[in-house]
Amino acid sequence: MHNDELYIRRAFDLALLGLGNVSPNPLVGCVIVHNNKVIGEGWHKKYGGAHAEVNAIDSVVDKGLLPESTVYVSLEPCAHFGKTPPCSDLLVRSGVKRVVISNIDTNPLVGGKGVEKLEDAGIEVVTGILEREGLEINRRFFTGLKKGRPYIILKWAETSDGFVARKNYDSKWISNETSRKLVHKWRAEEDGIMVGPNTAYYDDPSLSVRDWTGRNPVRVVIDRKLRLPQSLKLFDGSQPTICYNLSSNQESEGVKYVKLPDSNFLDELFLNLFEQNLRSVIVEGGAQLLNLLLEKGMWDEARVFVSPAKFIEGIEAPRISGLVAEEIIDTDKLLIYKNQNG
């Protein structure tokens, strides 16, 4: 069991290398071990590309060792034809003797069928190793399967006296430079980035990845009555942007306008994002949108920077509970919350 946990942890490390590149697929890492020696490793690197098991087996120099090897994989090998052939079939053809899995894939297309194929071929299968850690790594994927919406991350910075902006909506810069760089890393890891109309208007954000290397997320803005000026950076066509509103369905210069009903507006918005294969969204404000999502319980995780700065008066920061971790980022404190009612 100790060795199983050791190699599954290595599979987790490999899986995380795909963050920001494989969605809507899950993060998967794979390690192949022969006589307590790693002979192959791989991870799912890009959506539509080879899966972790394929890359791991390809990396094995002496394929003759596979029948005496154990394969460690963070998620149940797929059993269906998608963009690539089933990985469970590949493992069967390779003749491996044992497969150790952290999480069963609850996707109805897989859902235990991969394990069944392996066992039917006489391969020993062990499941549930470090299961909780595996669920956390693939929380975006499993949230989508369970709730039919993206994994929602709330993010804001607040002053030590509890404000997210001054009375005139100015919020630059509350957090420090290191914290802002970390935010750009986060943006590269998620599928979408979302703001409300006040943040779009007063901050005129680019919502792009600049202080980190990675892809730009899809920009999402709420403009119910289409009052935002087209001169804003959000509408410059530099990266895919979706504008949710009450009146218009059209597409223009890289901006897709999507009409939603006034009732259940946010529910429909997140459903629409999910249908467009966005599996995670980081919501960067403003306070009104953040408070609304908190009030509805429509969030999974929150990342809050607390700065030593003081505004004395201004727009109050949202109130939130469910603290699970905190970290010092230079002069800021980073607080991580999880929705305990999710």
C-alpha positions, 0 to 999 in steps of 0.5 A: 500500500505504501508503494501504491500511494507513492506512485499514485502521488507521482501520477498526480504530479504528472497529471497537474502538468496538463492544467490549463491545456486538457479541458474539458478532459480530466487531468490524468497522470500515469506511472509504470513500475517494474520491480520498484523502478519507474520505467515509464511516465506520461500525462495527458498534455493537450485536449485531443492529444494522446492520453496519459497511458499512451504517453507512458507506454510509449516512454518505456524503452523495453516493452518486454518488461510490461507483462511484469509491470504495474501501471499507476494511473490517477483516473480510471482508463477510458473504455470508449472511443473519443478523440483517441482509442480506449486506453483500457484496450491499450493496457490489455494489449500491453499485457500489464499484470496490475493496474492501480487507480485513484479515482473511478471515472463517473462519466457515464461513458466510462463509469467502471467499464475501464476496470471491467475490461481490465479485470475481464482480461485477467489484470489485477486492479486496485482502486481508491488509492488516495481517492480524496486527493484525486477528487481534489485534483480533478475537481473541475471535471467532477463538478461538471459531471455532478452539477452540469456547470463549470467549477466556479472560483471567486477571486478578489483582493481586499484592504485590511479594513475590508474594502474591495474598491474606493467609492469611485470604484477604483481598486488599483492596486490593492494586492502586491506585485507577486500576488498579481503575478499569481493571478495571471498564473491562475488565469492560464489554468482556467477556461474562462474569466468573468466580470460584471458590468461595473468592473468592466466599465470602471476598470476596463480590464484586459483579462488576459495572461500577461505576467505568466506563460499560458493560454488566455481564458475565454472572457465572460462579461455580463451586460444585461442591457448592452450599455457597455461601450464598445471601446472597452478592452473586453471588446477588442477581439484579442481573445474569445469573449462572450457577452451575456445579455437580455436582448441579442444573439449575434457574433461580431469581431471575436465577441459572441453575444448570447441572449438569456432569459431574465429569470434564472439568468446566472443559472442559464449563463453557467449552463451555457458556458458548460455547453460550450465546454468551459469547465472552470471559470474564475470570477474577478468581480465586482462586489455585486456579482461576487455577493450575488454568487455567494448569496445563491451558493453558486461557487465552489472555491474562493481566493481572497488576497488581504492587503495591508492597505487601508481605504477607510471607506469604499465598497465593502468586501464580500462576507464569506465562510469556509476557510480551508487554507491561508498563505503569505504572499509577500505583504499580502495574505491569501485566504482560500475558501471552499463551499462547504454546502456544495 
